[in-house]
Amino acid sequence: MNDHTLLTLARYSLALLWIFTGLTSTFFDYQTGYELLINFGFNEPITRALIYSGAILDIGLGLWILSNKKMKQCYVIQIMVIVSYTILLTIIEPSYWLHPFGPVSKNIPIIMLILILYNLPNDSSTRKAI
């Protein structure tokens, strides 16, 4: 596989991750996030607002990646969002760091992938193909 193909696949995989996460948290597994936030002490309106605003943010980031516009800014914002989510989840449920499916620990390699993409050139031939 050439570098261009790998770059394209990396971007598409990140976009899929963000979009799927946004859809999952609202349509397929709303209850998990709801219970986590309610048990932490948020009231129902705040909990719903957090879940839906997070989903919109996640889907928006995925769509931004697919647009391939201002990617350096997109990468920085993705890292900021991941770090924010990681800090919040660490405060709310620190045991998720030891969860066998790694809902928090997976953020480390995802951030590394984003940093790699950030540091790769974004030439016009790449822009046309993505």
C-alpha positions in Angstrom: 0.0 0.0 0.0 1.3 3.4 -0.9 1.5 6.4 1.5 -1.5 8.1 -0.2 -3.7 5.1 0.3 -2.6 4.8 4.0 -3.3 8.5 4.6 -6.8 8.2 3.0 -7.6 5.1 5.1 -6.4 6.7 8.3 -8.6 9.8 7.7 -11.6 7.6 6.7 -11.1 5.5 9.8 -11.1 8.5 12.1 -14.2 9.9 10.4 -16.0 6.6 10.9 -14.9 6.5 14.5 -16.3 10.0 15.2 -19.6 9.5 13.3 -20.2 6.0 14.6 -19.6 7.2 18.2 -22.0 10.1 17.8 -24.7 7.8 16.4 -24.1 5.1 18.9 -24.4 7.4 21.9 -27.8 8.6 20.8 -29.4 5.8 18.9 -27.9 2.5 19.9 -26.6 2.8 23.5 -28.1 6.0 24.9 -28.7 4.3 28.2 -25.0 3.7 29.1 -24.1 7.4 28.8 -27.4 8.4 30.5 -26.8 6.1 33.6 -23.1 7.1 33.8 -24.0 10.8 33.9 -27.1 10.5 36.2 -25.1 8.3 38.6 -22.4 11.0 38.8 -25.0 13.5 39.8 -26.2 15.4 36.7 -29.9 16.0 36.5 -31.9 14.7 33.6 -32.0 17.8 31.4 -28.3 18.3 31.8 -27.6 14.7 31.1 -29.7 14.8 27.9 -28.0 18.0 26.8 -24.5 16.5 27.4 -25.3 13.3 25.4 -26.9 15.1 22.5 -24.3 17.9 22.3 -21.5 15.4 22.5 -23.1 13.3 19.7 -23.5 16.4 17.5 -19.8 17.3 18.2 -18.6 13.8 17.4 -20.6 13.6 14.1 -19.5 17.1 13.2 -15.9 16.2 13.6 -16.4 13.1 11.4 -18.0 15.1 8.7 -15.2 17.8 9.0 -12.6 15.1 8.4 -14.5 14.0 5.3 -14.6 17.5 4.0 -10.8 17.7 4.1 -10.9 21.4 4.8 -8.6 23.1 7.3 -7.3 19.7 8.5 -4.6 21.1 10.8 -7.3 22.9 12.8 -9.5 19.8 12.7 -6.7 17.6 14.1 -6.0 20.1 16.9 -9.7 20.2 17.8 -10.0 16.5 17.8 -7.1 16.2 20.3 -8.7 18.8 22.5 -12.0 17.0 22.4 -10.4 13.6 23.2 -8.4 15.0 26.0 -11.5 16.7 27.4 -13.6 13.5 27.2 -10.7 11.6 28.8 -10.5 14.0 31.7 -14.3 14.0 32.2 -14.6 10.3 32.1 -11.6 9.9 34.4 -13.3 12.1 36.9 -16.8 10.5 36.5 -15.7 6.8 36.2 -11.9 6.2 36.7 -12.4 2.5 36.6 -12.9 2.8 32.8 -9.1 3.0 32.5 -9.0 -0.6 33.6 -12.0 -1.7 31.5 -11.0 -4.8 29.3 -12.4 -3.1 26.2 -10.4 0.1 26.8 -13.0 2.8 26.4 -10.5 5.4 27.8 -7.1 3.8 27.1 -7.9 3.6 23.4 -7.7 7.4 23.3 -3.9 7.2 23.5 -3.3 5.5 20.2 -6.1 7.6 18.6 -4.3 10.8 19.6 -1.0 9.4 18.3 -2.7 8.7 14.9 -4.1 12.2 14.8 -0.6 13.6 15.6 0.9 11.6 12.8 -1.7 12.9 10.4 -1.2 16.4 11.7 2.5 16.2 10.8 2.1 14.7 7.3 2.0 17.0 4.3 -1.4 17.8 3.0 -0.6 18.3 -0.7 -3.2 18.9 -3.4 -3.1 15.3 -4.7 -4.1 14.0 -1.3 -6.8 16.7 -1.0 -8.5 15.6 -4.3 -8.6 11.9 -3.4 -10.2 12.2 0.0 
